[in-house]
């Protein structure tokens, strides 16, 4: 009789189980650090090489493993954390399933040196592919050191699917930084390819740990959260609404000191910020949530980063209220409301005058006549000099301007068929003999041409011009750089530094003179000349937030960098001089379609005289 059902041996079982527990080098690092934390260590050193694929070493000064139990620690389903299923209800340790060491040992070469304080000597154990190959007595301090070499050496299929060294390093850096922030009373040292990435003091000061791991730039704009009730407690820091990032990477949550990713918690945080941050921007937060262990389930997945909350609405309300309270308490700008009908714009084109108006139309529309500037197509202009000259006199009441602008907004390029203007004819015809009416809201340039009015979005227009020029220079490999008067030093987290290092040459090809300047810091000495003298380099942080190191190739990075570089463009609320307006329009007149910014927003809107008169009921 032929048997088709076989009982697998323990080594094969462990290798199969490793597929769940050991997803890659980062999961090895996570499991071993969590074991060190559970062993009551107050000092942990993590060292990796080549993204952890060839070498990982975790050293701690914890309680160590008894010499009679070292081999047992590498057997499946052996753990010191629980003894019965009910222990899960009150679990406070990070590890508990008894799978990690057995799974890791089955797919790598392991060396462990460990000693308890009561022992006179330590034990060195060597395991290859799940089988013990050496055991001997050694001298060593109290604690445990585990070295992992050649991960997945005996499972080629798993090894083949590991990511690049940069990707694996980035994932390891992320998990180490989270664990270091979760346990600020433990001194961490993280070494990558013999370079110290960060160290923490272990003094239990959260803000200091944030600075050491993520840098001063993130830490300086945080406000405190501290709330509790009978069932929940939340402490930590959140960013001010104006300091956000382009993804959720910096929404860092710990539940009972365990780093987790929870949709309900993310929703509570982001909903509390609604109305304070722009869409698709995410707050920075480092939040420590303590919940009665019986109210959550952490045994959802072997990775233990997912939790199930039994009363989601209650936890949502608690977190939402705590964050909303902190944001309100720490607000530095008082809310105020004004009745626009009671105010007029003064001639500085800058601030609302406190001059009250009467209800008569003569006061709403002052007698000053509009004096548009006629611009000839042969006008010679200089570059953008960021002048503060006043462009045009405001003569309309704020309410009327708002109504007019809403009208324009609702008319997406509305013109009569006989006056229809294509993008090509716009380039050759419209931006020639025209009148500059002025700059409204310090954001839109208004011009008059024959029987139409045109609104130009100054930021979208300038962004398109910069993008086109930078793209053309890059493709022809003739990007021209300019030296900064004062070099700019930027500080990044170690995770961000990995991305910068990966694409450093691409920055240089695009005209940036950027290089390392100490631990996780970089100095920028030159930028593409088309970017002019930009005010800050926040776009580089936005660029990093946009990049998914797992999926982004060189081409995507180049395109993204060029788009983000357009952040140097003229902004909304920038007052432009007459020369600056003339220069912008002159450059636009040479622009090839499409007449949109690189992100797809329109550069201009049009409104015909007919439509204006129709809305004023002058025509039917």
Secondary structure, 3 states (H helix, E strand, C coil): CCCCCCCCCHHHHHHHHHHHHCCCHHHHHHHHHHHHHHCCCCEEEEEEEHHHCCEEEEEECCCCCCCCCCCHHHCCCCCCCCCCHHHHHHCCCCCCCCCHHHHHHHCCEEEEEEECCCCCCEEEEEEECCEEEEEEEECCCCEEEEEEECCCCCCHHHHHCCCCHHHHHHHHHHHHHHHHHHCCCCEEEEEECCEEEEECCCCCCHHHHHHHHHCHHHHCCEEEEEEECCCEEEEEEEECCCCEECCHHHEEEEECCEEECCHHHHHHHHHHHECCECCCCEECEEEEEEECHHHEECCCCCCCCCCEECCHHHHHHHHHHHHHHHHHHCCCCCCCCCCHHHCCECCCCCCECCCCCCCCHHHHCCCCCCCCEEECCCCCCCCCCCCCCCCCCCCCCHHHHHHHHHHHHHCCCECCHHHCCCHHHHHHHHCCCEEEEEEECCCEEEEEECCEEEEEEHHHHHHHHHHHHHHHHHHCCCCCEEEEEEEEEEECCHHHHHHHHHCHHHHHHCCCEEEECCCCEEEEEEEEHHHCCCCCCHHHHHHHHHCCCCCCCHHHHHHHHHHHHHHHCCCCCCCCCHHHHHHHHHHHCCCCCCCECCCCCECEEEEEHHHHHHHCCCCC
